[in-house]
Amino acid sequence: MGRETRAVSKRPAGTGLAARLANVFRLTVKELRSIRADPIMLLLVVYAFTINVYSVATGASVEATNLAVAVVDEDRSALSRRIADGLTPPLFRPAVEIGAAEIDGALDAGRVVFVVEIPPRFEADVLAGRKTAVQVNVDATAITQAGNGSAYIRTIVADQVASFLAGRDGAAASPVDVVVRATFNPNLKSSWFTSVMQVVNSITMLTVILTGAALIREREQGTVEHLLIMPVVPSEIMLSKILANGLVTLVATGLSLVLVVQGGLAVPIAGSLPLFLAGAAVYVFTVAALGIMLGTIANTMGQFGLLAIPVLLVTQLLSGSATPLESMPAGLRWVMWTISPTPHFVSFAQGVLYRGAGATVVWPPLVAVAVIGGVYFAVALRRFRRVVFGA
């Protein structure tokens, strides 16, 4: 408090809000020049919003594509051949036939992900109405592809059996015809989801790193002491760092969505891009305050990096961008909704960018982000005054 009082006393008489805004503007320009003078940080920003987004969207596919499958055909019937022929690209590679004794070896060696075992007298049992079964052996080390692929195999087997029976005289048609229509992502392409969520993750990571590193860099170089003799207060210094680094992040976000997500990956953006960027500005303010708070806890850049890694991992893994929040334990879900802004922003981003929701629908998570951001800013400002200004 003493430091800030002495700084305020150096202001010329008659200054007020206009002088504070002028100070914030000048300090923001200083921060932007510092970012421009750091090529490594600029390279990190460009990489995070271009190559990283594109590679995650195209390389980390969770859908079933070109999965290796084998068939153990112990029936040698027309129906068993129809099932084997139904396992076709692009979901599966052409099915290879193996013997029952080769199942364990093929799975252990990783040559196939699925082995479909058709028992003897399978077609005869189906025609006679007797209960029978097709066994599907799965290599579940690739858990997502294993789950999706198993569901496709069950559907293919059921469809082939139903089609086989429907083509015979006197066969009764299925009493229920299930029709599935996927909304917002008709072809269930994982790149439509992962690309946008990777942009959200990059916003979180870059904002925390840029703001925290800016503070640590000044503390390590000793330039922060220069601010102690200037007619500025801690809140102005904090706001300038948030505005400068937040502006860089928002510009990179907008360009990434337009050039990489929409242009390079051909992912449609259903909602309003200005609305999303407005919500992203609120979120950037919140996580920037978190970055400054971490910068006041750490004394060196190495300490800041070690401190930021677990914070970023927890906020991103438990944000709902990779796995739904509903799958988490109730207590953990409540904690994340209470202390972390990321789940709220992920909900906001999915509503705007995926479903085309308007402001009247997505305002509750945005308000939650703003409230959490206010708490983060107050705590960060308190620590900033005490650690940097000694107040």
Secondary structure as UniProt FT lines:
FT   HELIX           2..9
FT   TURN            13..14
FT   HELIX           17..36
FT   HELIX           39..49
FT   HELIX           51..59
FT   STRAND          69..73
FT   HELIX           78..86
FT   TURN            89..91
FT   STRAND          96..97
FT   HELIX           100..102
FT   HELIX           103..108
FT   TURN            109..110
FT   STRAND          114..118
FT   TURN            120..121
FT   HELIX           122..128
FT   STRAND          135..138
FT   TURN            140..141
FT   HELIX           143..166
FT   TURN            169..170
FT   TURN            186..187
FT   HELIX           190..221
FT   TURN            222..223
FT   HELIX           224..227
FT   TURN            228..229
FT   HELIX           234..255
FT   HELIX           256..264
FT   HELIX           273..297
FT   HELIX           301..317
FT   HELIX           325..327
FT   HELIX           330..339
FT   HELIX           342..349
FT   HELIX           350..354
FT   HELIX           359..387
//
